[in-house]
Amino acid sequence: MRLLITGGTGFVGSYVAREAVAAGAEVVLFDRFPALTRIADLADRVTVVEGDVLEPQELLAAMGRQGTDAVVHLGGIPGPAKPEKIVPYLRVQTDGTANVFEAARLHGARRVVFASSVAVFGHGTSIPGRPATEDDPTSPDELYGACKVWGEHVAAHYNREHGLEILSLRITASFGYGRVNRASLASGVMGVRTNFLAAPELLAAGEPVTMPPDDERFDLLYAADTGLAFWLAASRPAPEHAVFNLAGDPCRAGDLTALLREAFPGGRIEVDTGEPRMLQPMDTSRIRAELGFAPRYDLREAVADYVARLR
């Protein structure tokens, strides 16, 4: 298989690339700002193409030059928009996604995997009392989630009208090496509520970390497992459905804090004393049944692997 990954040298993209290369795929990493250090271990096994998802001809040229069979679309801006950058933000999130779908159609790459998000359900527990399924109503409360809902609907149109197989994976928070350089985190947009997702890298650099309240719960997914899920979505035969929740096993923030204190006994780790914010949990039975996905790392194994990669 020949796979093109937009945002391919990004945080999640680099993990998808490793899974694809390990499976024997020919991989093209399409990125506006290639982060070559992040994929240094893959340098001789992938092709890096500098390009912009806002330029359809660049997408088509990359697909045509490499003979693409499938596309994983991760090229976008993670997290919410800065107030003064809303219009360019929307262009990347919406026009960029439409360009990828259209380029795939024109080129003949039927399978596309679109990175949606748990943000389609908004913050808090919009569906209280149980995990959300893919059939539950979406209720985004930020532009990021709204753009993901829009992308899912556009994908459904391409699937219905043009015979594409665009699968949308609603990603929960991914945790792993390389997260510290994720654009929204580095710019400060996400704030202390998400800096804990890069805690090992921040602590290793001597930076302080603020953890969520101990009783806060979330479906944390290790980035290597995120990469596996996207590779399965790109390579498995056509499943019955086109939208999938993607999350790890539920865990407590306090358990993660304890593991970080074990790994970094001298680290400056504080715990937020505010009220726990319970994000919407997601039911993942569909992706397990139809794509054969199951997380390979529990919380302790994820922290241990993250620290090992750092060292």
TITORMI-883363 format. One line per field, with one value per atom (N, C-alpha, C): x, y, z. Coordinates in steps of 0.001 Angstrom, whole numbers, plus 524288, in hexadecimal, padded with zeros to 5 digits. Atoms other than C-alpha are relative to their C-alpha. Example, Ala and Ser with C-alpha at 12.3 -4.5 7.8 and 13.67 -1.06 7.14 Angstrom:
xx: 8037A/8300C/80384/7FCCC/83566/7FCFE
yy: 7FB5A/7EE6C/804B0/7FB5A/7FBDC/80442
zz: 80000/81E78/80000/7FFC4/81BE4/802DA
end
This chain:
xx: 80341/80000/80367/7FD77/8042D/7FC74/80315/7FF7D/80233/7FE8A/7FFC2/7FD8F/801DE/7FE98/800AF/7FF89/7FB6D/80126/7FE24/801C1/80366/7FD5F/80A79/8049E/7FBB5/815D1/7FE38/80220/80CC5/7FFF5/80000/80A8C/7FD73/802B3/80056/801E6/7FE58/804CC/804E1/7FB2A/81238/7FEF8/80148/80C28/7FD13/8029D/8033A/80419/7FBE8/80F2B/8030D/7FD09/8166B/7FCEA/80338/80B09/7FFCF/8005F/809D7/8051E/7FAE7/81870/800EE/7FF45/818C3/7FCC7/80361/80DBD/8019E/7FE10/81560/7FDD3/8023C/80E31/80424/7FCEE/8148B/7FD51/80272/81245/80217/7FEC0/811F5/7FDE7/80180/811BD/7FF85/80132/80B3E/7FF33/80028/80D81/801A1/7FE95/80DDF/8052A/7FB25/818A5/80255/7FE01/81FB2/8037D/7FCDD/824FB/80368/7FCD0/82FFD/80252/7FDD9/8356E/7FC23/803EF/82895/7FFC2/80028/829BD/8057E/7FA94/8388E/800E1/7FF5F/8374C/7FDB2/80283/82F64/80245/7FE39/83768/80126/7FE8D/83C2A/7FBB8/80443/82F17/7FAF6/80496/8257A/801A8/7FF20/8242C/7FD46/80242/82202/7FF0C/80179/81AB8/7FE0E/801CB/81981/7FB5A/804AD/80BD1/7FBDC/8040C/7FFB5/7FAB0/8052F/7F20F/7FC73/8030E/7ECE4/8013E/7FE84/7F346/7FEAB/801AB/7EBB4/803ED/7FC51/7F5E1/804B0/7FBB1/8006E/7FE63/801FA/7F802/7FFC8/8006F/7F524/80558/7FAC3/80365/80282/7FDBA/8078A/7FD76/802B1/7FD21/80177/7FEDE/7FFF0/80595/7FA79/80E9B/80144/7FEC4/80E5B/7FC37/803B6/8029D/7FD2D/80250/7FAB0/7FB41/80485/7F142/7FC44/80337/7EC66/8026B/7FE4F/7ED35/7FE43/80170/7ED82/8006D/8001A/7E986/8006B/7FEEA/7EFC1/801C0/7FE21/7F3D4/7FBE7/803B0/7ED0B/80255/7FE40/7EDFB/7FD8D/80235/7EC80/7FE05/80203/7E411/7FCEF/80355/7DC26/802F7/7FDB7/7DE59/8015F/7FEF2/7E50C/7FBED/8042E/7DAE9/8012D/7FE9E/7E260/80145/7FE87/7E4BF/7FB88/80466/7D70A/7FF60/800EA/7D5CF/8042D/7FC1D/7E2F3/7FF9D/800CE/7E041/7FBC2/8044D/7D356/8017D/7FE5A/7D9A5/80306/7FCEB/7E367/7FC89/80320/7D96C/7FBE6/80446/7CEAB/801C8/7FE35/7D482/8043C/7FBDD/7E065/7FDD8/8026F/7D7E3/7FD36/802B6/7CF6E/803E8/7FC06/7DBB6/80229/7FDF7/7E0C1/7FC07/80406/7D3D3/7FF95/8009A/7D2D3/804CA/7FB47/7E0F2/80003/80055/7DEE9/7FC2F/803D2/7D2D1/80248/7FDCF/7D9BE/80464/7FB94/7E5A5/7FE41/801D1/7DDC6/80188/7FED9/7E211/7FAE7/80538/7D55F/8000D/7FFF5/7D95E/802B2/7FDE8/7DB60/7FE83/80121/7DC64/80066/80068/7D812/8006C/7FF59/7DC8D/7FBCC/80402/7D02E/801A5/7FE70/7CFB9/7FB73/803DC/7C89A/7FD7A/80225/7C673/7FABB/80532/7BA79/7FBB8/803D0/7B39D/80030/7FF7C/7B7EA/802BD/7FD90/7BDA7/7FBEA/8039E/7B7DA/7FDA0/802A2/7AEE2/7FAC3/804D3/7A4E5/7FC36/80341/79FEA/8012B/7FEAE/79FD2/7FE58/80187/79F9D/8023A/7FDD8/7A641/803B0/7FCA2/7B0C4/7FCD0/802AA/7ACAB/80139/7FF36/7AAD8/80040/7FFA7/7ACDC/7FAAD/80542/79E18/7FD90/80212/79C35/800A5/7FF99/799D1/804F6/7FB60/7A5A1/7FE49/80147/7A5FB/80502/7FB15/7B2DD/7FF04/8008D/7B4CD/804AB/7FBA4/7C131/8008D/7FF49/7C542/802C0/7FD22/7CE8F/7FC3A/803C6/7C3A5/7FC1B/803B0/7BA7C/8025C/7FD5E/7C47E/80056/7FFBF/7C5C4/7FAAD/8053C/7B700/7FF1C/80085/7B729/802F9/7FCE6/7C20B/7FD70/802B6/7BA63/7FB78/80467/7AE99/801E4/7FDDC/7B6D4/801FE/7FE3A/7BD07/7FB6E/804A1/7AF7B/7FE0A/8019C/7AC34/8037F/7FC6A/7B860/7FF40/800EF/7B59B/7FB06/80519/7A792/7FFE8/8007B/7A922/8046B/7FB77/7B69F/80276/7FE0E/7B8C2/8052B/7FB38/7C437/7FF09/8003A/7C731/802F4/7FD9D/7C9F7/7FE32/80121/7CAC1/801A4/7FEE0/7CA1C/8010A/7FE99/7D12D/7FFC2/80094/7CCF9/803F8/7FB9F/7D9AD/7FF16/7FFA4/7DA4B/80582/7FAD1/7E63E/80433/7FBA2/7F2BF/804B5/7FBD0/7FE51/804D1/7FB5E/80C28/80459/7FB54/819B6/7FF15/800D7/81957/7FB84/80489/80D37/80198/7FE78/814DC/800A9/7FF5A/81732/7FB0F/804F8/80902/7FE97/80071/8054E/7FCD8/8034C/7FA48/8026C/7FD80/801F8/80479/7FB89/80E23/7FE53/801D0/8061C/7FD45/80285/7FFC2/7FA1E/805A4/7F201/7FD29/802C5/7EE7D/80067/7FF94/7F374/80117/7FE72/7F59C/7FC82/80380/7E9FE/801F9/7FDE8/7F1A8/805E5/7FA51/7FFF0/801A0/7FEA7/7FF73/800A0/7FF77/7FE6B/80591/7FA75/80C93/80368/7FD4C/8108F/80573/7FAB6/81C2F/8040E/7FC3D/822AE/800E9/7FF6E/81FF8/80326/7FD29/824E4/805BB/7FA99/83110/8030E/7FD7C/833D7/80028/7FFF2/8324F/7FB73/80491/82532/7FBFB/8041E/819FF/7FB48/804B4/80D90/7FB81/804C0/7FFDA/7FC6F/8035B/7F7CB/7FA55/80584/7E8F1/7FEDE/8017B/7E1E8/80025/7FF30/7E445/7FB4A/804A9/7D62C/7FE10/80194/7D56F/80115/7FF83/7D35F/8000A/7FFCF/7D690/80196/7FEA6/7D87E/8052C/7FAE0/7E707/801CD/7FE2F/7ECB9/805C0/7FA70/7FB3F/800BA/7FF74/80008/8015E/7FEC2/80599/7FB0F/80500/7F7E4/7FCAE/802AB/7F24D/801FD/7FDBA/7FBB6/7FE13/801FF/7F762/7FA73/8057A/7E90B/7FF81/80051/7EB50/8020F/7FE0E/7F356/7FBEF/80418/7E89F/7FB96/80431/7DE97/8018A/7FE34/7E6EB/80081/7FE74/7E9C9/7FC0C/803B2/7DE7E/7FBDC/8044D/7D3CE/7FB83/8041C/7C800/7FC8A/80363/7C0E0/7FA56/8058A/7B244/7FEE9/800F9/7B2EB/80488/7FC09/7BA7C/801CD/7FE81/7BB4B/8013E/7FE3E/7C2CE/80203/7FDA5/7C578/80542/7FAC2/7D3DF/801EB/7FE5C/7D7C4/802C7/7FD7E/7DFEA/7FC8B/802F7/7DBBB/7FF63/800C9/7D5DE/80416/7FC3F/7DF74/7FF1E/80041/7E08B/804E2/7FB7B/7E945/803C0/7FCB4/7EE3C/803A2/7FCA1/7F374/80487/7FBD1/7FB0E/803D6/7FC93/80052/803AA/7FCC1/8052A/8045F/7FC0F/80C41/8042E/7FC38/8129E/803A0/7FCB4/81771/803E1/7FC4C/81D83/80465/7FC27/82458/8036D/7FD2B/82880/7FFA1/80087/82A6C/8016D/7FE9E/8306B/7FCE9/802F1/8268C/7FC4A/8039F/81E45/7FA7E/8053B/810B6/7FC12/80441/804EF/7FAE0/80523/7F6CC/7FC01/80429/7EB9D/7FC1C/803A0/7E2C9/7FA58/8054C/7D6E1/7FC97/8039E/7CB2F/801B3/7FEBA/7CDD8/7FC76/8030A/7C976/7FF83/800D2/7C38C/7FEC8/800EC/7C500/7FC87/8038C/7BB89/802EB/7FDAB/7BFAB/7FD87/801FA/7BE19/80011/8004B/7B9E1/80344/7FC84/7C421/7FF07/80102/7BD93/7FFE6/80058/7BB8A/80566/7FAD2/7C9E1/802CC/7FDB0/7CDD2/7FDD2/80283/7C3F9/80119/7FFBB/7C52F/80589/7FAA3/7D37F/803F8/7FC76/7D932/803C2/7FC86/7DEF0/7FF4F/7FFFB/7E29C/804FE/7FB3B/7EC1A/803F9/7FBDA/7F923/802A1/7FD64/7FD8C/7FBF9/80310/7F72C/802DF/7FDD2/7FA1F/805AD/7FAA8/80655/803B7/7FCAD/80BCE/800D4/7FF8A/80906/803F5/7FC49/81059/8057E/7FAD0/81BAC/8024F/7FE01/81CD3/80145/7FF17/81BB8/80543/7FB1E/826B3/804AC/7FBB7/82F02/80178/7FEE1/82DB7/802EC/7FD43/83209/805B8/7FAA9/83E17/8035A
yy: 7FB53/80000/804E3/7FAE2/80DFB/803CB/7FCC6/816FC/8057B/7FA8C/825D2/801EE/7FDF6/82C4F/805E6/7FA5C/83AC6/80131/7FF32/840B0/7FB77/804F7/834EB/80027/7FFB6/839F4/80249/7FE07/83EC4/7FBE3/8036F/83897/7FABC/804E7/82E6E/7FDBE/801DF/82DB8/7FCAA/80302/828D2/7FA82/8053B/81D89/7FCC6/802CC/819FA/7FE1D/8016D/81A03/7FB3E/8047C/8108E/7FAED/804AF/80706/7FE4F/80145/807D2/7FDC6/801F0/8060A/7FA7D/80533/7FA75/7FBDF/803AB/7F44F/7FF5B/80098/7F5D9/803CD/7FC32/80174/803D9/7FBA0/80BC9/804F7/7FBAC/8185E/8053D/7FA9F/82698/80389/7FC61/8310D/80573/7FAF9/83D6C/803E5/7FC71/848F7/8056D/7FAA4/857B2/8018B/7FEDB/858B0/7FADD/80525/84B87/80053/80062/84855/7FB2B/80486/83F8E/7FD4B/80287/83D3E/7FC27/8036F/83705/7FABA/804F2/82CA3/7FE56/80146/82B42/7FA1E/805AB/81CAB/7FD90/801FC/81B57/8026B/7FCB0/82456/7FD09/802EF/819D1/7FC54/8039B/812C1/802C4/7FD04/81DB1/80440/7FB89/82878/804B8/7FB3C/83630/803DF/7FC24/83FDB/804D7/7FB21/84DFD/80206/7FE3F/85299/801D7/7FD6B/859A3/7FDCB/80214/853C2/8042A/7FBD6/8610D/8009D/7FFCD/85ECE/7FAC5/80500/8542F/7FDAC/80207/8532F/7FD64/80273/8501D/7FA9D/80518/84537/7FC27/8036D/83FB4/7FE61/80150/84070/7FBEB/803CB/83914/7FAA9/804FB/82EA4/7FD8A/80215/82D44/7FE38/8014C/82D32/7FAE1/804A0/82281/7FB78/80433/81AB8/7FE4C/800E9/81BAA/7FC68/80372/810C1/801E0/7FE55/81697/804E7/7FB17/82363/80011/7FEC3/82662/805E5/7FA45/83484/801E0/7FDD2/83A48/805AD/7FAAD/8475C/803ED/7FC20/851EB/802BB/7FD26/85ABC/7FD74/80291/8536D/803F5/7FCAF/8598A/804A6/7FB8F/86616/80446/7FBB0/8723A/8048B/7FB06/87E61/803F2/7FC61/88962/8032E/7FCB7/89165/7FCD4/8035E/885A2/7FC6C/80380/8801C/7FEBD/800FF/881C4/7FC7B/803B1/87BA5/7FAA0/804FF/8711C/7FCD8/802B4/86DC6/7FE3C/8018F/86D85/7FAE2/804D0/86328/7FB6B/8045A/85B02/7FE25/8017E/85B40/7FF95/80043/85ECE/7FBDB/803E7/85670/7FA80/80531/84AB3/7FEE8/800BA/84CB5/7FF12/800C3/84DBA/7FA73/8055A/840BF/7FC20/80394/839E8/80051/7FF54/83FA6/7FDFC/801FE/83CA9/7FA0B/805B5/82E9E/7FE04/80195/82DBA/8006A/7FF35/8335A/7FC2C/8038F/82AD2/7FA50/8056A/81E74/7FD07/80285/81BC5/7FFA9/8006C/81685/80064/8000B/8149B/804E1/7FB83/820E3/7FF6E/80018/82156/8059C/7FA97/82E5A/8002D/7FF65/83283/80388/7FD19/8368A/80038/7FF2C/8389B/7FF1A/80033/83616/80554/7FAB8/844D1/8009A/7FFAC/841F8/7FFB0/80060/83F22/804AA/7FB86/84BE8/7FE9E/800D7/84D90/7FE26/80226/8471B/7FAF2/804E9/83B6D/8015F/7FEA1/83EF7/7FB66/804B4/830ED/7FD7B/801D5/82E52/7FA5C/8052C/820F6/7FB76/80446/81923/80238/7FE36/819DE/80138/7FE92/82046/7FC19/80336/817D8/80383/7FD07/81C0F/801E7/7FE80/81D08/80432/7FBDB/826E1/8054D/7FAD0/8351A/802D5/7FCD5/83E06/80558/7FADF/84AF2/80312/7FD2D/85216/8056D/7FAD2/85E5A/8037B/7FCD9/86349/7FF3B/8006D/865A7/7FAF7/804C2/85A1B/7FB6B/8043F/8506B/800D6/7FEDE/85742/7FEB6/80149/855E5/7FA17/805AF/8476C/7FDB8/801C0/8457E/8012D/7FE81/84CD9/7FC25/803A2/8440E/7FAA7/80508/837DB/80024/7FF94/83CC9/80059/7FFBE/84039/7FA9E/80551/832BD/7FC82/8032B/82C93/80136/7FE89/8343F/7FD5E/80271/82F5F/7FA15/805A8/82180/7FEA4/80117/8222C/8014E/7FE1B/829E1/7FE38/80120/825D2/7FAAF/80545/81836/7FFB0/8003E/81BD4/7FCFB/8027E/814BF/80382/7FC6C/81FFD/7FE5F/80190/81B47/8046B/7FBD7/8254E/7FD99/801F9/821F8/8047F/7FBF7/82A07/7FF0C/800FB/82AE6/8028F/7FDAE/82CE2/80235/7FDCA/8333C/7FBCD/8038F/82CB1/801D6/7FF0D/82BB9/7FD23/802BA/828E1/803A2/7FD0A/82D34/80345/7FC68/83906/803A9/7FCBA/83EF4/8058F/7FADB/84A4B/803EF/7FC72/84FFD/80094/7FF73/84EF8/805CE/7FA5F/85C29/802DD/7FD20/85FDD/80048/80001/85C09/803EA/7FC7F/86368/805B3/7FAA5/86F91/801D7/7FE8E/86F2D/80039/7FF9A/86E83/7FC48/803FB/8621B/800CA/7FEC6/86686/7FB4D/80403/85EB0/7FB3C/80473/85602/7FBA2/80427/84EA4/7FF8B/80097/850F4/7FAF1/804E8/844CA/7FB8C/80416/83CC3/7FFA8/80013/84061/7FFF2/7FF97/83F06/7FD99/80225/835C1/80375/7FCA4/83EB2/80516/7FB27/84ADC/7FF1E/80124/84496/7FED6/8012F/83F7B/804F6/7FB08/84D75/803A8/7FCD1/8525C/803BB/7FC95/858D9/7FDEF/801C2/8587C/7FDFD/80231/850F0/80076/7FFEB/85316/7FBA8/80469/846BB/80137/7FF4A/8463D/7FDC5/80243/84320/7FA09/805A8/83518/7FCEA/802F5/830F1/8010B/7FF17/83625/7FB14/804BB/82B13/80156/7FF36/82A2E/7FAE9/804A4/8201D/800FB/7FEBE/8220D/7FBB8/803B8/81BA9/80104/7FF5A/8194E/800C3/7FE77/81F18/7FB6C/8048C/81237/7FCEF/80289/80C8A/8034D/7FC99/8185B/7FEE4/80134/81595/7FAD8/8051B/8076A/80073/7FF82/80B31/80272/7FD7D/81439/7FC68/803A8/809F7/7FBCD/803E2/7FFE4/8024E/7FD7A/8099B/800CB/7FF30/80C11/7FAF1/804CC/7FDE0/7FB91/8044C/7F53E/80044/7FFF2/7F10F/80365/7FC40/7FA03/7FE0C/80183/7F972/80193/7FECB/7FAAB/805CC/7FA8C/80852/8037F/7FC48/814B9/803A6/7FCA4/81BA5/7FC86/80346/815F0/80357/7FDBB/81A36/7FD66/8020D/818B0/801F7/7FE8B/81896/7FB6B/8040F/8112C/7FE64/801AF/80B1F/8048D/7FBC4/8145B/7FFC7/7FFC4/818FA/804F1/7FB7A/8227C/80350/7FC8B/82E5F/7FEDE/8011D/82ACA/7FB68/8047D/81DD9/8019C/7FE09/824DD/8034F/7FCC4/82EA7/7FC9A/8037C/82393/7FD82/80263/81D23/803F6/7FBF2/829F7/80131/7FF04/82C07/7FB8E/80460/81E78/800C8/7FF82/8215C/804D5/7FB11/82F3E/801BD/7FED5/82F7E/80593/7FA9A/83D0B/803F3/7FC85/842A4/8038E/7FC3D/84E81/7FEE0/801AF/848A4/8020F/7FE12/84FD1/7FDAF/80209/84B77/8045B/7FC16/85478/7FEB5/800E3/85630/80152/7FEC2/859FF/7FB2B/80454/851B1/7FCBC/80349/845F7/8014C/7FF23/84826/7FAC9/8051B/83BC9/80095/7FFE2/83AD1/7FB6D/80405/832C7/7FAE4/8050E/82472/7FDE9/80218/81D04/7FA0F/8059F/80F33/7FE99/80164/808AC/7FA7C/80558/7FBAD/7FF8C/8004E/7FF17/7FF73/8003B/8018B/7FAE8/804FC/7F562/7FB95/8043A/7ECDE/8004C/7FF88/7F253/800CF/7FF24/7F665/7FCB1/8035B/7ECE4/802F6/7FCD6/7F7C7/7FED0/80058/7F5D9/80295/7FD87/7FE4A/7FBF2/80395/7F799/801A9/7FDDE/8003C/80186/7FDD4/80200/804E5/7FAFF/80E78/7FF7D/800AB/8095C/7FEDF/8014D/803A0/804C1/7FB51/8104D/803CF/7FC71/81892/7FDD5/80264/80EF8/8007C/7FFA5/80EF3/805A7/7FA71/81DC2/801AA/7FE9A/81F54/7FD6D/802C8/81515/802B6/7FD3E/81C6B/8050E/7FB47/828D1/7FEF0/80119/82256/7FD87
zz: 80000/80000/80000/7FFF4/7FD41/802E9/7FC71/8080D/80046/7FF3B/80880/8050D/7FB03/815E4/7FFF6/7FF79/81692/805BD/7FAA9/82286/801B6/7FF17/82167/803A9/7FC42/82983/80532/7FB1D/83437/80442/7FB76/84178/7FEC9/80129/83DAF/7FAD0/80522/82F83/80032/7FFB0/83360/8020C/7FDFA/83AF4/7FBEC/8043D/82F94/7FC12/803B9/826C6/801E1/7FDF4/82FB5/7FF6C/800A3/82F8D/7FA4C/80591/820C6/7FDEB/801BB/81E79/80212/7FDB0/827CD/7FD2C/802D2/81FE7/7FA50/80551/81344/7FC0D/803A1/80D6F/7FE19/801F6/804E7/801F3/7FD2B/80C76/7FE14/8016C/8081C/8044B/7FBE2/8129F/7FD9A/80263/80D77/80462/7FB8D/81671/7FE47/80148/8156E/80281/7FD2D/81F95/801F1/7FE6B/81FCE/804D5/7FB3B/82D4F/7FF86/8015A/828E7/804BD/7FB59/8367A/8025F/7FDB5/83A79/7FD4A/802E9/82FEA/7FE5E/8014B/8301C/7FF9A/8001B/832D2/7FB14/804C2/8262F/7FB12/8044E/81D88/7FAFB/804B0/8143B/7FE28/8016F/8137F/7FE7A/80192/81051/7FC2A/80376/80639/8025F/7FDD0/80B84/7FB9B/803EF/802D8/802C9/7FDAA/80703/7FCDA/802C4/803B7/803BD/7FCF3/8086C/7FE76/80139/8097E/7FDA9/8026D/8051A/7FA33/80583/7F7D9/7FD70/8024C/7F07A/7FC25/803E2/7E5B8/8029D/7FD2D/7EFAF/80201/7FE49/7F53E/7FB71/8048B/7E7CA/7FDF2/801DB/7E3E5/80378/7FC68/7F023/7FF60/800BF/7EE0F/7FAD0/80528/7DF9B/7FF66/8007E/7E0CB/802C0/7FCE3/7EAFD/7FF19/800F8/7E626/804E6/7FADE/7F2A6/7FFC8/7FF6F/7F67C/8043D/7FB98/80347/80269/7FD9C/80AD0/805B0/7FAA0/81955/8008A/7FFC3/81B6F/805A2/7FAD4/8279B/7FFAE/800B6/821D2/801AC/7FE07/82997/804B1/7FB63/8356A/804C9/7FB68/84255/803F5/7FBD3/84CBC/7FE08/8015A/84CFF/7FD18/802F4/844D6/80391/7FD75/849A4/7FE15/8018B/8498F/7FB1D/8047C/83F85/7FB1E/80460/8369D/7FE4E/800F8/834F1/7FA36/80591/82630/7FDA3/80217/82276/80288/7FD55/82C9E/7FD2F/80293/8261C/7FA87/8053F/818B6/8002E/7FFA0/81CEF/80179/7FE04/82444/7FC15/80382/819FC/7FA55/80568/80CC5/7FF51/80053/80F95/7FFC9/7FFF3/812AB/7FADE/804FB/8069A/7FB90/8040D/7FE39/80010/7FF98/8035A/7FDD5/801F7/800A7/7FA0A/805A6/7F2FA/7FD16/8028D/7EF9C/7FFED/7FFDC/7F3EB/7FBE4/803F3/7EB55/7FA85/80535/7DF80/7FED2/800CF/7E16D/7FFC0/7FFDF/7E3E0/804D7/7FAFB/7F1D3/80319/7FDAE/7F757/805F0/7FA4A/8058B/80218/7FD3C/80DA3/805B5/7FA68/81C73/80201/7FE34/82238/805EE/7FA56/82FB7/8022C/7FD2E/836B5/805BE/7FA8D/84571/803B9/7FBD5/8522E/800C8/7FF85/85170/7FD44/8026C/84908/8041B/7FBC5/855F1/803B3/7FC94/85C32/8050C/7FAEF/869AA/803F6/7FC26/87586/7FE1B/8016B/874DC/7FD8E/802C1/86A90/7FFD4/7FFB7/86B72/80541/7FABB/87A21/800EF/7FE2E/88042/7FCF9/80326/87586/7FBF1/80443/86B0C/7FB16/804D8/85E53/7FBB2/804A7/85257/7FB39/804DD/84459/7FE1F/801B3/842AC/8036C/7FCA6/84DA7/7FD58/80275/849D4/8019B/7FEE1/848F4/801FB/7FDC7/85053/80109/7FF33/84E19/80245/7FDAE/8562B/7FECA/801E0/84F72/7FA1C/805A3/8416D/7FE76/80151/841D3/7FF4A/80064/84491/7FBA3/80432/83B21/7FAB0/804F0/83039/7FF36/80073/8333A/7FE84/8018B/8326F/7FA3B/80589/8257F/7FC8E/80310/82088/7FF8A/8002D/82429/7FC1A/803A1/81C79/7FA57/8054A/8109B/7FE55/8012C/8116B/7FE76/8013F/8117E/7FA7C/80557/8051E/7FBF2/803C0/7FE19/7FFD0/7FFEB/80270/7FCF4/80265/7FDE1/7FA2A/8055D/7F145/7FC6E/80342/7ECA5/8010A/7FF1A/7F21A/802CF/7FCEB/7FACC/80505/7FADD/8076D/803D1/7FC36/810BD/80569/7FAA9/81EC1/803A2/7FC3C/829BB/80552/7FAD2/83664/803E5/7FBFA/84222/80456/7FC73/849AF/80543/7FADC/8583B/800AD/7FF0C/85E7D/7FF4A/800CB/859CE/80326/7FC3E/862FA/7FE18/801CE/85E7A/7FE78/80158/85A89/7FB17/80457/85186/800E7/7FEE6/85782/80178/7FE0E/85D54/7FB95/8046B/84FCA/7FCC0/802BF/84BAA/7FFC9/800FF/84609/80430/7FC59/84F52/80569/7FAE3/85B52/8001E/8002C/8572D/7FFE0/80060/85457/804F0/7FB26/861A5/7FFB3/8009A/85C34/803AA/7FD0A/86388/805E5/7FA79/870CC/80373/7FC48/87D29/7FFD7/80029/87A98/7FC79/80353/8703C/8003E/7FFF0/8735B/802B5/7FD68/87BD0/7FC19/803F2/86F43/7FDEE/80171/86CA0/804D7/7FAFE/87AE6/80008/7FFC4/8792C/7FD53/802B8/86F3D/802ED/7FD0B/87749/804F8/7FB33/883D1/7FEDE/80171/87D01/7FECB/8013E/878C8/804B6/7FB4C/886BE/8007F/7FFDC/88424/803E5/7FC73/88DF0/7FCF1/80269/88AF2/803DC/7FCD7/89012/7FE29/8014C/8906A/8014C/7FEAB/89051/80571/7FAF5/89D22/7FFD3/7FFEC/8A163/7FE15/80165/89F2F/7FA7D/8056B/89159/7FCDB/8032A/887B2/7FA39/805A3/8795A/7FD6B/80310/86EA6/7FD42/80225/86CB2/7FC45/803EE/86088/7FEE7/80122/85EDE/7FA21/8057E/85206/7FC6B/8033B/84D26/7FEA5/8011E/84E49/7FC51/803BE/8474B/7FA84/80518/83C31/7FDDA/801AB/83BBC/7FDF9/80192/83AF4/7FA94/8051D/82F6A/7FBB2/803F1/82850/7FEDA/800E1/82A45/7FCBD/802F7/82531/7FA48/8055B/81927/7FCF4/802B4/81614/80046/7FF92/81A6E/7FBB6/803C9/810D8/801FC/7FEBE/81070/80474/7FBA6/81D88/7FEF2/800A8/81F4F/800CA/7FEA7/82526/7FE4A/801B4/82201/80452/7FBA3/82F3C/804AC/7FBB3/83ABF/80483/7FB4F/848A3/800F0/7FF03/84C05/80542/7FAB8/85A53/80287/7FCED/86408/80484/7FB73/870C4/803D4/7FC40/87AFA/8045E/7FBB6/88551/80335/7FC8B/890AC/7FF49/80043/88FF3/8047C/7FB81/89D77/7FF18/8012F/8986B/7FC79/8035E/88DC3/80328/7FCB6/897AE/80331/7FCD4/8A051/7FCC2/80363/894F1/7FE70/80160/89121/80493/7FB67/89EF7/800D1/7FFCA/89E96/7FC15/80434/891BD/8009D/7FF5E/89564/805B0/7FA66/8A42F/8016D/7FEDA/8A3A9/7FCDC/8036B/89A21/802F7/7FDA5/89D36/7FDF8/80191/89C9D/803F0/7FCC3/8A1F0/7FE17/80162/8A215/8007A/7FFFF/89E88/80457/7FBA4/8AA51/7FE93/801A0/8A253/7FF7B/800CD/89F2F/7FB51/80488/89669/7FB61/804C5/88866/7FD3A/80259/88325/7FA30/80596/87477/7FE73/801D2/86C9C/7FEDF/8016A/86CF1/7FAFF/804EC/86034/80000/800CD/85D43/7FB35/80458/8549A/7FDE7/801BB/851D9/7FA0A/805B9/84374/7FD83/8026C/8402F/80167/7FE82/847AA/7FCAB/802E4/84082/7FA24/805AA/832B0/7FDE7/801CA/831E4/802F8/7FD0C/83BBC/80376/7FCC7/84405/805CA/7FA4C/85240/801EE/7FDF9/85A26/801C5/7FE71/85C47/80515/7FB62/8679D/8041F/7FBB8/874D5/801F1/7FE53/87C6F/801CA/7FE1B/88347/7FB80/80474/876B6/7FC7B/8033D/86F6C/80250/7FD74/8795C/7FF96/80043/87993/7FA8E/80549/86AC1/7FE96/800F7/86A10/80267/7FD53/873FF/7FD5A/80297/86D18/7FAE7/804E1/86030/80118/7FE89/86709/80124/7FE22/86CA3/7FBCC
end
